[in-house]
């Protein structure tokens, strides 16, 4: 697993828990402080937030137990 994949996993676990995105960015950036990727943590968290929001929109758009089905997008 690459460091980028680890960072992605951290963000994907933290955001649904309700962790503050800025705190998640700080944790990732602090861990990678020796590397020269100043925007990497921010980009990773923003992409994870977008993926989470997209997933939430799909779940919210699905009908409740009415028996009607809606297309599922991923």
PyMOL commands that set and color helices and strands:
alter all, ss='L'
color gray80, all
select helices_A, chain A and resi 3-17+21-31+40-61
alter helices_A, ss='H'
color red, helices_A
deselect
rebuild
show_as cartoon
